[in-house]
Amino acid sequence: MEHVAIMKKSWGLTGKILDGRKTIESRWYASRRAPWGRIKKGDTVYFKNSGEPVTVRAAVRGVLQFSGLSPAKVKKILGEYGERDGIERGEKRFFYGLFRNKKYCVLVFLGKIGRVRPFRIDKSGFGAMSSWISVGSIEKIRRA
């Protein structure tokens, strides 16, 4: 499978992926949503900032999924994986506030990170607010 992760530009996460400060991509949800159960080692994730083309690609080295989260479990996950998720020491409180009531977390461990020639995607059929898209081949949604 191939995946597109759409990132919040103001958080600067694609830059952190490229410079090695972010080697885990996390997704936190109140209910099970993509990539839950759809991503595995060996898949490819493409990254793009919202409103911009895809610019980064990474191989999936591993995946951890957590369910039935509580605020204490969220704090533990952030403590153990937050730095590799690109969360700096002074940002942990902010992100804990965002995630403390989430029930599901997917951690995607990244490897073979690199830039790609920028390209746009067609999100038709995935919902305008989709922040994660899983497809058999990126060519299905690549726009010319």
C-alpha positions as CSV (number, residue, x, y, z in Angstrom):
1,M,0.0,0.0,0.0
2,E,0.9,3.6,-0.5
3,H,-0.3,6.4,1.7
4,V,-0.4,10.2,1.7
5,A,-0.1,12.0,5.1
6,I,-1.4,15.6,4.9
7,M,0.4,17.7,7.5
8,K,-0.5,21.0,9.2
9,K,2.0,23.4,7.6
10,S,2.4,25.7,10.6
11,W,3.8,22.8,12.6
12,G,6.8,22.5,10.3
13,L,6.7,18.7,10.4
14,T,7.8,17.9,6.8
15,G,11.0,19.8,7.4
16,K,11.6,17.8,10.6
17,I,11.1,14.6,8.7
18,L,13.7,15.7,6.1
19,D,16.3,16.8,8.6
20,G,15.9,13.7,10.8
21,R,14.3,15.3,13.8
22,K,11.1,13.4,13.1
23,T,11.4,9.6,12.5
24,I,7.9,8.7,13.7
25,E,4.6,9.9,12.3
26,S,1.7,9.7,14.8
27,R,-2.0,9.9,14.2
28,W,-4.4,10.4,17.1
29,Y,-8.1,9.7,16.8
30,A,-11.3,9.5,18.8
31,S,-12.4,6.5,16.6
32,R,-10.6,4.2,14.3
33,R,-9.6,5.9,11.1
34,A,-7.0,5.5,8.4
35,P,-4.3,4.5,8.7
36,W,-5.6,2.2,11.5
37,G,-5.3,-1.4,10.3
38,R,-4.3,-0.3,6.8
39,I,-0.5,0.4,7.2
40,K,2.3,-2.1,7.6
41,K,6.0,-2.4,7.4
42,G,7.2,-2.1,3.8
43,D,4.5,0.4,2.8
44,T,5.4,3.9,1.5
45,V,4.1,7.1,3.0
46,Y,4.2,10.4,1.0
47,F,4.0,13.6,2.9
48,K,2.5,17.0,1.9
49,N,1.7,20.2,3.7
50,S,-2.0,21.1,3.4
51,G,-2.6,23.1,0.2
52,E,0.8,22.1,-1.2
53,P,2.1,19.3,-3.4
54,V,3.6,16.1,-2.1
55,T,7.4,16.6,-1.5
56,V,8.6,13.9,0.8
57,R,8.6,10.1,0.8
58,A,9.5,7.5,3.4
59,A,9.4,3.8,3.8
60,V,7.5,2.3,6.8
61,R,9.9,0.5,9.1
62,G,7.2,-0.5,11.6
63,V,3.8,0.3,13.0
64,L,2.4,0.4,16.6
65,Q,-1.3,0.8,17.3
66,F,-2.8,1.7,20.7
67,S,-6.5,1.6,21.6
68,G,-8.5,2.3,24.7
69,L,-6.3,5.3,25.6
70,S,-6.6,7.3,28.7
71,P,-4.9,10.6,29.5
72,A,-2.3,8.7,31.5
73,K,-1.6,6.4,28.5
74,V,-1.4,9.3,26.1
75,K,1.2,11.0,28.5
76,K,3.2,7.7,28.5
77,I,3.2,7.4,24.7
78,L,4.3,11.1,24.3
79,G,7.0,10.5,26.9
80,E,8.4,7.5,25.2
81,Y,7.9,8.5,21.5
82,G,7.3,12.2,21.5
83,E,10.9,13.3,20.7
84,R,11.1,10.9,17.7
85,D,7.7,12.2,16.6
86,G,9.3,15.7,16.3
87,I,7.8,17.0,19.5
88,E,10.3,19.3,21.2
89,R,10.5,19.4,25.0
90,G,8.7,22.7,25.3
91,E,5.8,21.5,23.0
92,K,4.8,18.4,25.0
93,R,2.2,20.1,27.1
94,F,0.6,21.6,24.0
95,F,0.4,18.2,22.2
96,Y,-0.8,16.5,25.4
97,G,-3.6,19.0,25.5
98,L,-4.6,18.1,21.9
99,F,-4.4,14.3,22.4
100,R,-5.3,13.6,26.0
101,N,-8.9,12.6,25.2
102,K,-8.1,10.5,22.1
103,K,-8.8,6.8,22.2
104,Y,-6.6,5.6,19.4
105,C,-3.0,6.2,18.3
106,V,-1.0,4.9,15.3
107,L,2.7,5.3,15.3
108,V,4.4,4.9,12.0
109,F,8.2,4.4,12.1
110,L,9.9,6.0,9.1
111,G,13.0,5.1,7.2
112,K,14.6,5.8,3.8
113,I,13.4,9.3,3.9
114,G,13.9,11.6,1.0
115,R,12.5,14.4,-1.2
116,V,10.4,13.6,-4.3
117,R,9.7,15.7,-7.3
118,P,6.7,17.7,-6.2
119,F,3.3,16.5,-7.4
120,R,-0.3,17.2,-6.6
121,I,-3.0,14.6,-5.7
122,D,-6.7,14.3,-6.4
123,K,-8.5,13.8,-3.1
124,S,-11.9,13.2,-4.8
125,G,-13.8,10.5,-3.0
126,F,-11.7,10.7,0.1
127,G,-13.4,13.6,1.7
128,A,-12.2,17.2,1.7
129,M,-11.0,17.0,5.3
130,S,-9.1,13.7,4.9
131,S,-5.7,14.0,6.4
132,W,-4.6,10.4,5.5
133,I,-5.2,8.6,2.3
134,S,-4.4,4.9,1.6
135,V,-4.3,3.6,-1.9
136,G,-2.9,0.6,-3.7
137,S,-0.7,2.8,-5.9
138,I,0.0,6.6,-5.6
139,E,-0.6,6.7,-9.4
140,K,-4.3,6.4,-8.8
141,I,-4.4,9.8,-7.2
142,R,-1.4,11.6,-8.7
143,R,-2.5,14.6,-10.8
144,A,-0.6,15.7,-13.8
